[in-house]
Amino acid sequence: MKRFTSFACLLALVATPALAADPVLGTWQTQPGDDGHFGFVTIAPCGSKICGTLSRAFDADGSAIPSDTVGRQIVWDMQPEGAGKYDSGRIWAPDRDKTYNSRMELAGDRLKVYGCVFGICRGQTWSRVQ
């Protein structure tokens, strides 16, 4: 009986949607910015929302470089909308030092990130790091 109760509790935990991992979680490689540099952004939950922190920086040749922006949160307050869409967030672009109102759209191992500030919009497609 103890085994059945333990199994039932485990099954209830696994089946709880709130505990299911969001498919956007993980590490993403950005496209090169205006300076040719790119980075890895680690996407993780922050409460009920989604946030991302720059975890590594690279120069145009793909060599890892030191950067004072590594460790900085660059995506925050993204709200999952379902069907791979995230909205109402903010994103900071290190190459322009600008913060944009942002949304994201997940399609397999590609994450389209869009942002606008004062009517000026830009976007990138990030690739999942394996």
Summary of the structure (lengths in Angstrom):
residues: 130
radius of gyration: 17.5
end to end distance: 41.8
largest distance: 63.3
contacts: 352
relative contact order: 0.16
helix: 13%
strand: 54%
